[in-house]
Amino acid sequence: MSTNNCVVLIVKYLNGHSETFELPHLAGDPLSSGQIGKLMEKRMEQNYLALELGDHVKVIPMHTVQCMEIRPVPSKLPDTVIRNARKLEKDISEENNTLDIL
């Protein structure tokens, strides 16, 4: 199955490894259906992520996860997500002890 027709979940672990999963069951109209946003919100509340992978289920303890990425970005996201953020090329956190937001 092509990842162009699927939602892709990238799990990055604290040990430096990462795994990429296709979520074809969300492929109907994933960006407008809100399914991905609901999935994200539930995962943030759970202690584990469980994925059915054909002949087995993989259970990933969330305390081993550094971060997760979901691509493409869904149009509906949980209220806890800050939209339209940009990652800066240069990390300025080391230059100043505080970051002036206002």
C-alpha positions, 0 to 999 in steps of 0.5 A: 500500500502506498503511503500517499493514500495513508496516514503515516505515524512516526514514533520516535523513542527515547533510545534514538530509534524510530518506527514508521507505521501506515494507518490505512484504516484512516485513509477514507477522508482522514484530513476532514473526518476528525478521526486523527485528532481524536486518535491523537487526543486519546493517545496523549491520555493513555499510558500505551499505544497499541497497533494491530500489525497484521498477525500481531499487536504491538504495545508501545509504552508511552514512557519510552516515546520521545515524540510522535508525528502524524502526516499529513496534518489533519484539518481537525486537531484537538484544542491542545494543539497550537496550529501554524507553528514554525520550527526555527532553524537556529535554537535560540534557547541557549543564547538567552535564559528567557524567551520574550514572548510578548 
